[in-house]
C-alpha cells in the first residue's frame, strides 16, 4: 500500500481498516503518519470494543519509537491490570520507548519487580522481539525475578488459557551467555506445564522446545509470529 492508502485506512470508519493502517505504519515505519496515528489512538482508546485496534496502534507507536506516547503507556502500565491484552502490549511499547538503548533492560527489571502478569508478559516480549542483550547484572536479575513467574499470584487458579511468558524470556536467552542462562532454561524445562480446562497439568511442549533451542544458541523466531 502507498502512504496515502495507509492514511485512508487509518482514517476509515471501520475498525478493521484502522487496525490494518496502524499495523502498516509500524511495520513499514512510516514516520510521516506517526503523529496522525497517535491522535487516532487517543480517540480510539475511548471505545473498549476496539481493543484489538488499540493494541495494533500501541505496537506501532513502539515500533517507530514515538517518545511522545510515553505518558500514555506509563499510565496504562501503572494501572497494572492483570489478564489484559492492552496492558501487556503497552508494557512492551513502554520498554521500547523508555530504554536508553536497545540493550538497556533497566525498565524491564523495574516492571518485573512490580508488574501484574500482563505487564510481565509485555516486558518479556520486548526482550525477545527486539533481541535485547542486557548487561550481565541485568540478565542475572531478570532470570532470578522470572524463574518462577509461572506461579505469580495473578496466575494461581486462573492458569487455563494464560501464556507462560517465560517462553519469551527463553527465546531471548538464545542470544545471551549460556553460562548465565543454562540453569534458568533447564528449570523452565522441568516446570513446563500448562493447566487444562479440567484443572490438570499438561506438558507445555512449546516452552520445552524453545528452551532446548536456546540451550543450543538457536533463536526461536517462529514462536514470536
N, C-alpha and C positions, 0 to 999 in steps of 0.2 A: 504493500500500500504506500501511496505517496503521503507526504506530510499533511497535505490538505484533506486527504481521505481519512487519515487518522484523527485529525481535528474534528472532522464531521462525525466520526464515531463517538468521540469524546463528548460531543455536544448533542448527541442523539437523545430522544425521549425514551429510548429503550435501554433498560439496564444492561442487557447482554452486549449491546453495542458499546456502551461506555466502558464496560469491563474489557472488551477487546481493544478499545482505543488505549486504555491505560496500560494494558499488557504490552502493546506495541511500543509505546513511549519508553517503557522500562527496558524492553528487550533491545531496541534499536538506539536507545539513549538519545532521544530527540529533545535536546535541551531547549529548543525554542518553544516547546509546548509545556515545559515543566511548570511554569507559573500558572498557566491555564489549568493544568492538571490539579495543582494544589488547591486552587479556588474551587474547582469542581468537587474535590474531596470534601472541602469544608461544607459544601451544600449537601453532598451525598450522605455524610455521616449522620444527618438528622433522620434518615429513613432506615430503621432497623431491618426492614425487609430486604434491603440490598447489601447485606453484609458481605456477600461474595465479591461484588463490585468494589466495595470499600477495601477489601483485602488486596485486590489487584492494584488499586490505586496506591495503597500503602507500600506494597512491594516495589512498585515503580519509583516511588519517591526515594526509597533506599538505594535502588539500582543506579539512580542518577545523582546520588549524594546531595539531595536538596536540603541543605542545612536549616533553612527556614522552618522546616517541618519538625525540628527537634522538640519545641514546646508541646506540640500536639501529641507526638509519640510519647513523650515523657509523662504527659497527663494520663494517657491510656495505661502505660506500664505501671504508674503509681497506684492506679485503681486495683491492679494486681488480681484481676478476676481469674478464677480457675476455670478450666473447661470452656475456654472462649477463644475462638479462632482469630478474631480481630486482635485480641491481646497478644496472642502468640506471634502473629505476623508483625505487629507493632514492635515487639521486643527485638525481632530480627532487624528491622529497619532502624530502631533506636541504637543498636550496637553499631550498625554501619555508619550512622550519622555522627555518633559521639566519639568514636575511636579516633586517635590522633594519626594512626597509620593502619595499614591492612593487618598488621601483626600486633596491634595494641589490644590486649584482651582484658584490660583492667575493668572495662564496663561489663564484660561477660562475668567476671568474678563477682562483681557487685550484684548483678542480677541473680546469680546462683545462690548467693548468701541470703537473699530476702524474698525471692520470687515464688509465685504460685507455679503449678505445673505448666501452665500456659506460657508464662514468662520464661521459665527454664527451657522449655522446648524451643522457643524462639531464639534464645541465646545459643543453645547448642547448634541450631540450624545455621546460624551466622558463621560459626566456626567452620562448618562443613562446606557450605555453598561458596564461600569466598576463599577456601583453602588457607585459612589463617594459620600462621605458625608463631604462637606466642613465645615470650621469653620463658626460660626453663622454670623459673619460680612460679610463673602464672600457670604453666602446664601442670605442675605438681598440685597447685591449689585447685584448679579446675577438676582434675581427676579425683582428688580427695573429696571435694564437695559433691561430685556426681556419682561416686561409686555405688551408692545405694539409693539413688534418686527414684528408682522404681518402687521404693517403699515410702515415698513422700506422703505426707498426711492427706494431700488432696486426692491421692490415688486409692488409698485404703478403702476397700468396699465398693469402689467405683471403677475398677481396673478394666472391666469389659468394654472394648471398643476404643480404649485410650492407647495411644502410641507410647512405647517406652523410648523416651527421647535420647537415651544413651546410644541409640543407633546412630544418631547424627554425630555425637561426640566420637563414637567408634570410627566413623568414616573419616573424620578429621585426623584421627590418630595415625592414619596411614602415612602422613607426611611429617610426623613427629618422631623424635628419638625413641627407638624401640625399647631402650633401657628404661625410659620413663613410663612407657605405655603398656609394656608386656603384662604386668600384674593386673592392671585395670581391665585389659581386654580378656584375659583368662577368667577374671572374676565375672565379667559380663556373660561369657560363655557358660559358666557354671550356674548362673542365676537367670538365664534367658528363658523366662516363662511368661506367657500371657495368661489371662483368666478368661475362660469361655463363658457363654451365656448361662451355663449351669453352675458357675462359680468354681469350676475346676481348673487347675493349672494345665496348660498345654505348652509344648515347646515353641519358643519364638525362633524359628529357623532363620528368619531374615537377620535377626541380630547376631546369631551364631555365624552366619555366612559372612557378614560384614566384618566381624571381629577376626575371623580367620583370614580374610583378605588383608586386613590392616596389619596383622602379625607378619604377613609376607611383604608388606610395603605396597600393597595394591589398593588404589583408591576406588571405592565402590560408587562410582558416579551414577550407575543405574538406579540406585536406591534414593536418589535425590530428584528423580523425574516425577 
